[in-house]
Amino acid sequence: MSTKQRVSYFYNPDVAHFFYGPSHPMKPHRIKMAHHLILSYGLYRKMECYKPHPASPGEMTQFHSDDYVSFLSRITPDNLRQYHTPMQKF
């Protein structure tokens, strides 16, 4: 006996407000376009849809090192240049 599996779809519209830099592979506008296609074609009706919350530092350390999570809490677009050497570590 086979059971039909549903796809889990996670989307948060806030992702479109981030810019990761020109060389970063994540392109928020592409995620937003894919979301609009999912809505337009009604694919969401066949999915389990979730809006994820921003991960807390504790949640992030379940998958990343404490050093990396600490680094992320300190770095900003304004101080990026002063963290060039530590960035190479990650």
C-alpha positions in Angstrom: 0.0 0.0 0.0 1.4 3.4 -0.9 0.4 6.7 0.6 0.7 10.0 -1.1 3.3 12.2 0.4 2.8 16.0 0.6 5.5 18.5 0.0 6.5 20.8 2.9 6.9 24.4 1.7 8.6 27.0 3.8 8.4 30.7 2.8 8.8 33.9 4.7 8.2 37.1 2.6 10.9 38.9 4.7 13.6 36.9 2.7 13.0 39.3 -0.2 14.3 42.2 1.9 17.8 40.9 2.2 20.8 41.4 -0.1 23.6 38.9 0.4 26.0 40.6 -2.1 26.6 40.2 -5.8 28.7 37.1 -5.5 26.5 35.2 -3.1 24.5 32.4 -4.7 21.3 33.2 -2.7 19.1 35.5 -4.8 16.0 36.6 -2.8 14.2 37.9 -5.9 14.4 34.4 -7.4 12.8 33.0 -4.3 10.1 35.6 -4.4 9.4 34.8 -8.1 9.2 31.1 -7.4 6.7 31.9 -4.6 4.5 33.9 -6.9 4.5 31.0 -9.4 3.5 28.5 -6.7 0.6 30.8 -5.8 -0.4 31.5 -9.4 -0.5 27.8 -10.4 -2.2 26.8 -7.2 0.6 24.5 -6.2 0.3 25.6 -2.6 -3.0 23.6 -2.4 -1.0 20.4 -2.7 1.6 21.4 -0.1 1.9 21.8 3.6 2.8 25.5 3.9 4.7 27.0 6.7 6.1 30.4 7.6 9.3 29.9 9.4 10.4 32.2 12.3 13.9 33.7 12.5 16.1 31.2 14.3 17.3 32.1 17.7 21.0 31.8 18.5 20.3 28.7 20.5 18.5 27.1 17.5 21.3 28.1 15.2 23.9 26.4 17.5 22.1 23.1 16.9 23.5 23.2 13.3 26.4 25.6 13.5 29.4 26.1 15.8 29.1 28.7 18.7 32.0 30.6 17.1 30.1 31.0 13.8 26.8 32.1 15.5 28.8 34.6 17.6 30.5 35.9 14.4 27.1 36.3 12.7 25.8 38.3 15.6 28.7 40.8 15.3 29.1 41.3 11.6 27.0 43.9 9.7 27.2 45.5 6.2 28.8 48.5 7.9 31.7 46.6 9.6 32.2 43.9 7.0 35.7 45.0 6.0 37.1 44.7 9.5 36.0 41.1 9.7 37.7 40.0 6.4 40.2 37.7 8.1 37.6 36.0 10.4 35.3 35.6 7.4 37.9 33.4 5.7 37.6 31.0 8.6 33.9 30.3 7.9 
